[in-house]
Amino acid sequence: MHPKKNKMKKSTILLLSTISALSFGQQNKVGINTKTPHATLEIQHYNPTSNTDTSVEGILIPRVSRLRAFQMGDKSKVKESTLIYIDNVSTGAKAGTMADVDTKGFYYFSTDLNKWVKLSTSSQSSFVDTNTHIYNSNGTLQGERTVNHNNHYLTFKTGTGKVVVEGKTLIKGEFYRVASNITTEAQRNYYVKSSTATEYGDHVIINRLSHGVTNIYLPTTPENMYEGRELCIINVGGGSVTIHNLSIGDGQQKTLAPNIATCILSTGQKWIMTSRY
């Protein structure tokens, strides 16, 4: 026998012997470093009780680039739940079966979606498709949900968007709007909603003692005011309220004393007080 072939044969036998020594089969189960596997595959520590062993333990999942994963094909070839680690996204396009592959990390294949799906990151609470969330997908609550603000503000920056509530809205407790630069609840300013040609803003404002509002700001002229819009303000609080951007003259009073109400009308160019009682 050729010496090289004989050496290769011995190496193969030695390798198989080593694997056999580390792997044990029982009732169609495979155990590595254990003779009694409790699942289809169970891997035990090589030296589980040592506090000084510095050898590396773990499982290495196949590491491939995005391009290589794309070349594996679609659901006609890749089986459900196949797991890989993407170690390079500089090659291959973020499209098709790679539509969700945008960063390095673990991905599993979903035959229902026919694409690789990213496993949860540390900032997520569960292993879900990270591209299915409130930002780009609709959903339905399966039960009651409670968000505890823990005395922290929850801010929605809508920009040109809108917050729309279809149906009835229940608010328990006080509701108020504050300026963005107000940081303490003892200083509350109320900003009247600007109306447009297709929607209405505030109609009636009731200021109570618990609200603590000391300033009410009307929309400025002319872009945020529309002719014929009427607004009534009722001050039942414990202090006076100053109304800003109200036209002065003809007996107009900017300060609203406690237990006083007033109605204000827009001419399209300015706000005027029509009644006070």
C-alpha positions, 0 to 999 in steps of 0.5 A: 500500500502506498505510504501516503494512503496508509497514513491517511487511512490511519488518520481517518480511523483515529478521527472516527475513534475520537468522535465515537469517544465523545459522541454517544447514541441512545434511542436515536439521540446524540450526546456529546460529552454525555452518555444520556442525552435528554434531547435529539442532540445534547452537548455537555461541557467538556469540563463542567466542574472546573473553575480554572479551565480556560478552554473555549466552550460553545457551538459555532454556527456556520458563518457566511456572507450575505452574498453566500446566503443569497446563493443558497437559494429560496424555500425550494432549497433552504429548509424551514428553521435553518440557522446561520450567522451573517458575518459580512453584509458588504457583499450581496444585495438587501433584496429577495431572500436577503430583504431583512439582512442588513447587519451582522448577526444570527438569521433563520430561514422562514419558508412562509416568508421565503426569506432569512429573518433576523433573530432578536437583538438584546434590545428586543424582548422576544425572538420575532421578525424585527421588521414587524413592529409598530413602525411599518406594520399594523397589528391587533392587541390580544388583550389589555395592555398597561404602560407605566410611565413611572413619572416620565414623559412620553413624547410624540413628535408628529411633525407634519403627521397626525395622531388619529383616534378612531372611536372614543378616548377615555382619559382618567385624570387631568389633561393639559398641553405644555410648552416644550421648554416647561419642565415642572408641572407648576408652570403650565402653559396651554397652547390653543390648537391651530385649525386648518381649512379642513379641521377644527381646533379647540372650542372650549377650554376649562381651566381648573385649579388642579390644572395650574395653567397661568398662560393661554396662547392663541394661534398667531395671525394670519396663517393659523387663524380662520374667519368665524372660528370661536373659542370660549375660555372658562377659568374656574381655577384658583388664580388669574390666567393671561391670554396671549395674542389677543387684540388689545383695545376696545376694552379687551382684557388679557387677564381672566380672573378666577370664576370668569369666562370669555368667548373670543372670535377670529376675524381672520386677521385677529382675535377679538373678545365677544363676551365676558361673564 
